């Protein structure tokens, strides 16, 4: 009996298929009719998306995927001989591109946030219940947007985290994002929508397949305007899936700390985009937003386009939660007592009552007291508690009773003034580095720029462990980053009206700015010159682009004669610098001699638009500007220029004056 003829069929499985993303399967099959799996194309272009006010019907998301019933749902009597599975995934897959454009460190369960702030056991139950009831449609307030506002330190992030965990247990949590100014990679508005889209994709395979294909077709989607991103990465993909069967209807997206998103304009735009979507029902979600009551956010929330779809309440500084703070302090002191083998009578009930009285309902105050008492650079918990009690008795005369926000500033002042004088300058420089390079500068980078050993940097940071902690990667021998428990401490250190002569801005910033870039420094054997120089250059520019921090005349005059061309030649990293912010900080009469936009002075350059030009006359240099970057009118890049020699618009290896002299000589 002769063998039948064979058919060779190829199937490309979707990115979200359980076997593996985009595998190529080669099948040798018998001549019986073979019906390959069909990836159904949605036929509804204008879906009737159910109201986000209706609680979601739960379903198994994996069972709703078009391929969930097997590779060959209608095939019979065939065999697979010598199958070959070829991995067709590559680094540029859609979801991977989306992840790179996101802020995974700001997700609810990220390792970077561990342990996250959350409500102490048996506290804040009324607020968490209020939020979960709203999410389930069991509240009298049915608005699809919930805004919880409150001043710093009242526990907004803790309530958001605990609510996220409660909603996760109810299978109603879809995505979370915890903004933070303390970390440079957690406050970027351009990464907000990709972060939400990525988390949705991890929970809904059909959405993942669609959004991945969109990103592959146009990888620049993640760089578009916020409105364009929202439309292309959320609204349009949602129109192509079956919302009722997807399990997405009525799920909750949590956005914590919106006031810590970079730029008040971006904050307000995010609110307006979400409100328009909720009003027009282009997304089937509920949105839970927390923030401080900042004026731009308040005005936007109260506007005619937002308020009709909004439900809001305040998380106040209130003495009504004194009993909850007492529970927290009692439990935490019990842990300290056991760890240090202290008597059961410590601390006394009178002391606990005093601490509750001092905190006046401010959670960050209570948490900072505990960390202060636990301080390792001290004579022990008993002595630390004694110091705080003396402080508490004295501070009443300064700020009066029931003024915890002002008293918190006094507590921060106490903490920072306990740093030894010979260490204070280095600590303030470390704080500046943490503010302007958050997310970029590791402990190793800080030690390199400040020319300290890693152990010295760690010891300096140890003096502020009441307000910050050193963290490292799992298995690492040393910590590699400094993380602040609350942004209010950095706000305090950056405000001269609050931290006075200890402020890291003002005259101290002027002094740091005026220090020249290091030259001829003898490095230790384990340090590379290019990294040292590049980090120093980044530090130099970042200090000058700080918003609201004008550059003093003395520093500006030194920049006028700065050798920018030499600096660009030695840069080995790729950093984006906000030229517009630097120019705005400069004195008006010196701006054009330090940084300006003009026609490219390089002979042979074919670019028709204006480029950034640094320096003046013989120090003139042209940094690299990506012609495809939509932010090129406001920023340029510090980049190693040697690989760019082939480009017509490359930064000049000679300044424009030398080019002109050479041209004149050749023409003569």
C-alpha positions in Angstrom: 0.0 0.0 0.0 1.5 3.3 -1.1 1.7 6.2 1.3 -0.7 9.0 0.7 0.5 12.4 -0.3 1.3 14.7 2.5 0.3 18.3 3.1 2.6 20.6 4.9 0.7 23.3 6.9 2.2 26.2 8.8 0.5 27.9 11.7 1.6 31.0 13.5 0.2 31.0 17.0 -0.8 34.3 18.5 1.5 36.0 21.0 -0.7 35.1 23.9 -1.1 31.4 23.1 -0.4 29.2 26.2 2.2 27.1 24.4 4.5 30.0 23.8 4.3 33.3 22.0 4.7 33.1 18.2 5.9 29.6 17.6 6.1 28.2 14.1 4.6 24.7 14.0 5.3 22.5 11.0 2.7 19.7 10.7 2.8 16.7 8.3 -0.8 15.5 8.1 -2.9 12.8 6.3 -5.1 13.9 3.4 -8.3 14.0 5.5 -9.9 17.4 5.6 -8.0 19.6 8.0 -9.6 22.7 9.4 -6.9 24.9 10.8 -7.7 27.1 13.8 -9.1 30.4 12.7 -8.3 33.6 14.5 -11.7 35.3 14.4 -11.6 38.9 13.4 -14.0 41.1 15.4 -16.8 42.3 13.1 -18.1 45.0 15.4 -16.4 48.3 14.8 -18.6 50.3 17.1 -19.0 48.1 20.1 -21.7 48.6 22.6 -19.4 48.8 25.6 -21.4 48.1 28.8 -21.7 50.8 31.4 -18.7 50.9 33.8 -21.3 51.5 36.5 -22.4 47.9 36.3 -20.4 45.4 38.4 -18.5 43.1 36.2 -19.5 39.5 35.5 -16.6 37.3 36.4 -15.2 34.9 33.9 -12.1 32.8 33.3 -10.1 35.1 31.0 -8.1 32.2 29.6 -11.3 30.4 28.4 -12.4 33.4 26.4 -9.3 33.5 24.2 -10.1 32.4 20.6 -7.5 29.7 20.7 -8.3 28.4 24.2 -10.0 25.2 23.0 -6.9 23.7 21.3 -4.6 24.0 18.3 -6.9 22.1 15.9 -10.5 22.2 17.3 -12.1 20.5 14.2 -9.3 18.2 13.0 -9.6 14.4 13.1 -7.4 11.4 12.3 -4.1 13.0 11.7 -0.6 12.6 13.0 2.3 15.0 13.7 5.6 13.6 12.5 8.9 15.2 13.5 7.4 18.5 14.6 9.7 21.5 14.7 9.0 24.3 17.2 10.8 27.5 16.2 10.9 30.3 18.7 9.9 33.4 16.7 9.9 35.8 19.7 12.5 38.6 19.5 13.5 41.5 21.7 11.3 43.8 19.8 8.0 42.0 20.4 5.1 44.3 21.1 4.6 43.6 24.7 8.3 43.9 25.4 8.4 47.3 23.7 5.4 48.3 25.8 7.1 47.1 29.0 10.2 49.2 28.2 7.9 52.2 27.9 6.2 51.5 31.2 7.1 52.1 34.9 7.1 48.6 36.3 8.7 49.9 39.5 5.5 51.8 40.2 3.3 48.7 40.0 1.5 47.6 43.1 3.6 44.4 43.5 6.9 45.6 42.2 10.1 44.5 44.0 11.3 48.2 44.0 8.4 49.1 46.3 8.8 46.2 48.7 7.7 46.3 51.4 5.0 48.7 50.2 3.2 51.1 52.5 -0.1 49.7 53.6 -2.5 50.1 56.4 -1.7 48.5 59.7 -3.9 45.6 60.7 -7.3 46.7 62.0 -6.8 50.3 60.8 -8.5 52.3 58.1 -11.2 49.7 57.6 -13.9 52.2 57.1 -12.1 53.8 54.1 -11.1 50.5 52.5 -14.8 49.4 52.8 -16.0 52.6 51.3 -13.7 52.1 48.3 -14.5 48.4 47.7 -18.3 49.1 48.0 -17.9 51.9 45.4 -16.0 49.4 43.1 -18.7 46.8 43.4 -21.5 49.3 42.8 -22.8 48.9 46.3 -22.4 52.6 47.1 -24.9 55.4 46.8 -22.2 57.2 44.8 -22.0 55.7 41.3 -19.5 58.0 39.6 -16.9 55.9 37.6 -14.1 58.1 39.0 -13.2 58.2 42.7 -10.9 60.8 44.0 -9.4 60.5 47.5 -7.6 63.7 48.5 -5.6 64.6 51.6 -2.5 66.4 52.8 0.9 64.8 53.0 1.4 62.0 55.5 -2.2 61.0 56.2 -1.7 57.6 54.6 -3.2 57.9 51.1 -0.7 55.5 49.6 -1.2 53.0 52.4 -5.0 53.1 51.8 -4.5 52.8 48.1 -2.2 49.7 48.6 -4.6 48.0 51.0 -7.6 48.8 48.8 -5.7 47.3 45.8 -5.1 44.1 47.8 -8.8 43.9 48.8 -9.9 44.5 45.2 -7.4 41.8 44.0 -9.1 39.3 46.3 -12.4 40.3 44.7 -10.9 39.8 41.2 -11.7 43.4 40.4 -8.2 44.9 40.3 -7.0 45.6 36.8 -4.0 47.9 37.0 -2.1 50.1 39.5 0.4 52.9 39.3 2.0 54.6 42.3 3.6 57.8 41.2 6.6 59.1 43.2 8.7 62.2 42.9 11.4 60.5 45.0 12.3 58.2 42.1 13.0 59.6 38.6 11.6 56.5 36.9 8.2 56.7 38.7 7.0 60.2 37.9 7.0 60.3 34.1 3.6 61.1 32.5 4.7 59.7 29.2 5.0 56.2 30.8 1.6 56.4 32.5 -0.7 55.0 29.7 1.8 52.3 28.5 2.0 51.1 32.2 -1.8 50.8 32.4 -2.0 49.1 28.9 0.8 46.6 29.8 -1.0 45.5 33.0 -4.3 45.0 31.2 -2.5 43.0 28.5 -1.1 40.6 31.2 -4.7 39.9 32.3 -6.5 39.8 29.0 -4.9 37.7 26.2 -7.1 39.1 23.4 -6.3 42.6 24.4 -2.6 41.6 24.6 -2.6 40.3 21.1 -4.2 43.4 19.6 -2.1 46.0 21.5 1.1 44.0 20.7 0.3 44.1 17.0 -0.3 47.8 17.2 3.0 48.5 18.9 4.9 46.3 16.4 3.3 48.3 13.5 4.2 51.6 15.2 6.8 51.3 18.0 6.7 55.1 18.4 3.1 54.9 19.9 4.5 55.1 23.4 6.1 58.4 22.6 3.0 60.1 21.3 0.9 62.7 23.2 -1.1 61.4 26.2 -4.4 61.7 24.3 -3.0 59.8 21.3 -1.6 57.1 23.6 -4.9 56.7 25.4 -6.7 56.3 22.1 -4.2 53.9 20.4 -3.2 51.8 23.4 -6.5 51.6 25.3 -9.6 52.8 23.4 -9.1 51.3 20.0 -7.8 47.9 21.3 -10.9 47.7 23.6 -13.2 48.2 20.6 -11.8 45.0 19.0 -12.6 42.7 21.9 -15.8 41.3 23.4 -16.0 43.4 26.6 -18.7 41.3 28.4 -16.7 38.0 27.9 -13.3 39.6 28.6 -13.9 40.1 32.3 -12.7 43.7 32.0 -16.1 45.5 32.6 -16.1 47.4 35.9 -12.6 46.5 36.9 -10.6 49.1 38.8 -7.5 51.1 37.8 -5.7 52.7 40.8 -3.6 55.8 40.3 -1.9 56.9 43.5 -0.1 60.1 44.1 -1.2 61.9 40.9 0.3 65.1 42.4 3.7 63.5 42.2 3.4 63.0 38.4 5.9 65.3 36.7 4.3 68.6 35.8 0.9 70.0 36.8 -0.2 70.3 33.1 0.3 66.5 32.7 -1.6 65.8 35.9 -4.6 67.8 34.7 -4.5 66.3 31.2 -4.6 62.8 32.7 -7.7 63.7 34.7 -9.4 65.2 31.7 -8.6 62.3 29.4 -9.9 59.8 32.0 -13.1 61.9 32.6 -13.8 62.1 28.9 -13.4 58.4 28.5 -15.7 57.7 31.5 -18.3 60.1 30.2 -18.3 58.7 26.7 -17.8 55.1 28.0 -14.9 54.4 25.7 -13.3 52.4 28.4 -15.3 50.1 30.7 -13.2 50.7 33.9 -13.6 52.4 37.2 -10.7 54.8 38.1 -9.5 55.4 41.7 -7.2 58.4 42.0 -5.4 59.7 45.1 -3.5 63.0 45.4 -2.8 66.0 47.6 -5.3 68.8 47.3 -3.1 70.8 44.9 -4.8 73.8 43.3 -4.5 72.7 39.6 -5.9 69.3 40.5 -8.7 70.8 42.5 -9.7 73.1 39.7 -9.7 70.3 37.2 -11.7 67.9 39.4 -14.3 70.7 40.0 -14.5 71.6 36.3 -17.7 71.0 34.3 -16.2 68.2 32.2 -15.0 66.2 35.2 -17.3 66.7 38.2 -20.4 65.0 36.6 -18.5 61.6 36.6 -16.7 62.2 39.9 -17.2 60.9 43.4 -14.7 62.3 46.0 -13.9 62.3 49.6 -11.2 63.6 51.9 -8.7 61.6 54.0 -8.1 64.3 56.6 -5.7 64.8 59.4 -8.1 63.8 62.2 -7.9 63.0 65.9 -10.7 60.6 65.3 -8.2 58.0 64.3 -6.1 58.3 67.6 -7.2 54.8 68.6 -5.8 53.4 65.3 -2.5 55.2 65.8 -2.4 53.8 69.4 -2.8 50.3 68.0 0.0 50.9 65.5 2.4 52.4 68.1 1.7 49.7 70.6 2.4 46.9 68.1 5.6 48.5 66.8 7.0 49.2 70.3 6.2 45.6 71.2 8.5 44.5 68.3 11.3 46.9 69.4 11.0 45.7 73.0 11.3 42.0 72.0 14.2 42.7 69.7 16.2 44.6 72.3 15.1 42.6 75.3 13.5 45.6 77.0 11.1 45.4 80.0 7.4 44.9 79.4 6.7 48.2 81.1 8.6 50.1 78.3 7.3 52.4 77.1 4.8 53.5 79.7 1.1 54.2 79.0 1.8 57.9 79.7 4.5 58.0 77.0 2.2 56.2 74.5 -0.5 58.7 75.2 2.0 61.6 74.7 3.1 60.1 71.3 -0.5 59.8 70.1 -1.2 63.3 71.3 1.8 64.6 69.3 1.0 62.8 66.0 -2.5 64.4 66.0 -3.8 61.9 63.4 -0.8 62.2 61.0 0.3 58.7 60.1 3.7 59.7 58.6 4.5 61.3 62.0 3.8 58.1 63.9 5.8 56.0 61.4 8.8 58.4 61.6 8.8 58.2 65.4 9.1 54.5 65.2 12.0 54.6 62.8 13.7 57.3 64.8 13.5 55.1 68.0 14.9 52.2 66.0 17.9 54.3 64.8 21.1 52.3 64.7 23.4 55.3 64.9 22.4 55.9 68.5 22.7 54.6 72.0 19.7 52.4 71.7 15.8 52.7 71.6 15.5 54.0 75.2 17.8 56.9 74.5 16.2 57.7 71.2 12.8 57.7 72.8 14.1 60.0 75.6 15.4 62.4 72.9 12.0 62.5 71.2 10.1 63.1 74.4 12.3 66.1 75.2 11.7 67.3 71.6 7.9 66.9 71.9 7.8 68.9 75.1 9.8 71.8 73.6 8.1 71.9 70.2 4.7 72.7 71.6 5.9 76.2 72.5 7.0 76.7 68.9 4.0 75.4 66.9 1.2 75.0 69.5 -1.2 72.1 69.9 -2.9 70.1 67.0 -0.6 71.4 64.3 1.1 68.2 63.2 2.1 69.4 59.7 4.2 72.2 61.2 5.4 69.9 64.0 6.5 67.4 61.3 8.9 70.0 59.9 10.4 70.5 63.3 10.9 66.7 63.6 12.6 66.7 60.2 14.8 69.5 61.5 15.7 67.5 64.6 16.6 64.5 62.4 18.9 66.4 60.0 20.6 68.4 62.7 21.8 65.2 64.4 24.0 64.6 61.4 27.7 65.4 62.4 28.9 68.7 60.9 31.8 67.1 59.1 29.2 64.8 57.3 26.5 67.4 56.6 27.9 68.8 53.4 28.3 65.3 51.9 24.8 64.4 53.0 23.3 67.5 51.4 25.2 66.7 48.1 23.8 63.1 48.3 20.3 64.5 48.7 20.8 66.8 45.6 22.0 63.8 43.6 18.9 61.8 44.8 16.6 64.7 43.7 18.0 65.4 40.3 19.1 61.9 39.3 16.6 59.7 41.0 16.5 56.3 39.3 19.9 56.8 37.6 22.3 57.3 40.4 23.1 54.2 42.4 25.2 54.1 45.5 28.3 53.3 43.4 27.6 56.2 41.1 27.2 58.6 44.0 30.4 57.4 45.6 32.2 57.8 42.2 31.0 61.4 41.6 31.6 62.5 45.2 34.9 60.7 45.3 34.0 58.8 48.5 34.2 55.0 49.1 30.9 53.1 48.9 31.2 52.4 52.7 31.5 56.1 53.4 28.4 56.9 51.4 26.5 54.1 53.2 27.6 55.5 56.6 26.5 59.0 55.7 23.1 57.8 54.6 22.8 55.9 57.8 22.3 59.2 59.7 18.9 59.7 58.0 17.5 56.2 58.3 14.4 57.7 60.0 13.3 59.1 56.7 15.2 57.0 54.1 16.4 53.4 53.6 19.2 51.8 51.7 18.1 49.0 49.4 19.9 46.4 47.3 19.1 43.8 44.7 18.5 40.3 45.9 21.8 38.6 46.7 23.8 41.8 46.4 26.6 42.3 48.9 25.9 46.0 49.3 22.8 48.3 48.9 22.7 50.1 45.6 20.0 52.8 46.0 18.7 55.3 48.5 14.9 55.3 48.9 12.9 57.8 50.9 9.9 56.7 52.9 8.0 59.9 52.0 8.5 62.7 49.5 7.7 65.2 52.3 11.2 65.0 53.6 12.7 66.0 50.2 10.1 68.7 50.0 11.3 70.0 53.4 15.0 69.9 52.4 14.2 71.8 49.1 12.3 74.6 50.7 14.5 77.3 52.2 11.5 78.7 54.2 11.2 75.3 56.0 14.7 73.9 56.2 16.4 77.3 56.5 20.2 77.2 56.2 20.2 73.4 55.7 18.2 73.7 52.5 19.8 71.8 49.6 18.9 74.6 47.1 19.6 78.3 47.3 23.1 79.3 48.1 24.2 75.7 48.7 23.1 74.7 45.2 24.9 77.8 43.8 28.1 76.6 45.4 27.8 73.1 44.1 26.9 74.4 40.6 30.0 76.6 40.6 32.3 73.7 41.2 34.0 73.0 37.9 33.9 69.6 36.3 36.7 67.4 37.6 39.8 67.2 35.6 42.9 65.2 36.2 41.4 63.3 39.1 43.4 60.2 40.2 40.9 57.3 40.2 41.0 54.1 42.1 42.0 51.0 40.1 38.4 49.7 39.9 37.0 52.9 38.4 36.8 53.8 34.8 37.5 57.3 33.6 34.8 57.4 31.0 32.0 56.5 33.5 33.4 59.0 36.0 33.5 61.8 33.4 30.1 60.9 32.0 28.4 60.9 35.4 30.0 64.1 36.3 28.8 65.7 33.0 25.3 64.5 33.7 25.4 65.9 37.2 26.7 69.2 35.9 23.9 69.6 33.4 21.1 68.3 35.7 22.0 70.8 38.4 21.5 73.6 35.9 18.2 72.4 34.5 16.4 72.2 37.9 13.0 74.0 37.5 12.6 77.1 39.5 16.2 77.4 40.5 17.8 80.3 38.6 21.5 80.2 37.9 23.4 82.9 39.7 25.5 85.4 37.7 28.8 84.1 38.9 28.1 80.5 37.7 26.5 81.8 34.5 29.7 83.8 33.7 31.8 80.7 34.1 29.6 78.8 31.8 30.1 81.4 29.1 33.8 80.4 28.8 33.2 76.7 29.4 34.9 74.3 26.9 31.7 72.6 25.7 33.4 71.0 22.7 35.9 69.1 24.9 33.1 68.0 27.2 31.1 66.5 24.3 34.2 64.7 23.0 34.7 62.9 26.3 31.1 61.9 27.0 30.6 58.2 26.7 26.9 57.9 27.7 23.6 58.8 26.1 21.8 61.4 28.4 18.8 63.6 27.5 19.3 67.2 28.6 16.5 69.8 28.8 18.1 72.7 27.0 15.0 74.8 27.3 15.0 74.5 31.2 18.7 75.5 31.4 18.2 78.5 29.1 15.2 79.6 31.2 17.4 79.4 34.4 20.1 81.6 32.9 20.3 85.4 33.3 18.7 86.9 30.2 21.8 88.8 29.1 23.9 85.6 29.0 21.5 83.1 27.5 22.6 83.4 23.9 26.3 83.0 24.8 25.7 79.8 26.7 22.9 77.9 25.1 20.6 78.8 22.1 18.8 77.5 19.1 20.0 78.6 15.7 20.9 77.4 12.2 23.5 74.7 12.4 27.0 76.4 12.0 28.7 73.2 10.7 29.6 73.5 7.1 27.9 70.8 5.0 25.1 70.2 7.5 21.8 69.6 5.6 19.4 70.2 8.4 17.0 73.0 7.8 15.6 73.4 11.3 17.4 75.2 14.1 19.7 73.1 16.3 20.9 73.5 19.9 24.3 75.3 20.1 26.4 75.4 23.3 29.0 78.0 24.1 30.3 81.1 22.4 32.9 81.7 19.7 35.9 79.4 20.2 34.0 77.3 22.7 31.0 76.8 20.4 29.8 73.2 20.0 26.7 71.4 18.6 25.3 68.5 20.6 23.4 65.7 19.0 19.7 66.1 18.4 17.6 63.3 17.2 15.6 64.6 14.2 12.8 62.1 15.0 12.5 63.2 18.7 9.3 65.1 19.2 10.9 66.8 22.2 13.9 68.1 20.3 12.7 71.7 20.5 13.2 71.5 24.3 16.1 69.0 24.7 19.2 67.6 23.2 21.4 64.5 24.0 24.8 64.1 25.5 26.1 61.2 23.5 29.4 59.7 22.5 29.9 61.4 19.2 32.5 59.1 17.6 30.0 56.6 16.2 28.1 59.6 14.7 30.8 60.8 12.4 28.9 59.5 9.4 25.9 61.7 10.0 25.7 65.0 8.3 24.2 66.7 11.4 26.7 65.1 13.8 28.0 67.2 16.7 31.1 69.0 15.4 34.4 67.3 16.2 35.8 70.8 15.7 33.9 74.0 16.7 32.3 76.1 14.1 35.0 78.8 14.2 37.7 76.3 13.3 35.4 75.0 10.4 35.1 78.6 9.1 38.9 79.2 9.3 39.6 75.9 7.5 37.1 76.8 4.8 38.6 80.3 4.3 42.1 78.8 4.0 41.0 76.2 1.4 39.1 78.8 -0.6 42.2 81.0 -0.6 
